[in-house]
Amino acid sequence: MVMPRLLGVLGAVLLLSALTVIYSKYYAHLIFIEIQKQERELDHYEVEWGQMQLELSMLAEQNRIELIARDHLKLIMPLREKIIYIKP
């Protein structure tokens, strides 16, 4: 009498633990897919960051700034004795 009940309870516990394992594996798989997606997005942002750094260095080159100042703004370099240096 006690034995069939005990087997029924143990069977239910076994079934519940098997379902828990299946759910855990499924959830872990979903998390793994999300991690891969985030890593691809991170790679994309790193490439974009590198391109922006390169563009920034090109735009900030001294000779480029000087050419724009001279050609477009019609500025000229002052004489050496007219330059005033200010210490921070």
Number of C-alpha atoms within 10 A of each C-alpha: 5 7 8 9 10 11 11 12 12 12 12 12 12 12 12 12 12 12 12 12 12 12 12 12 12 12 12 12 12 11 12 12 12 12 12 11 12 12 12 12 12 12 12 11 12 12 12 12 12 11 12 12 12 12 11 11 11 11 12 11 10 10 10 12 11 15 13 12 14 13 10 9 10 9 12 10 10 8 7 7 6 8 9 7 6 5 4 3
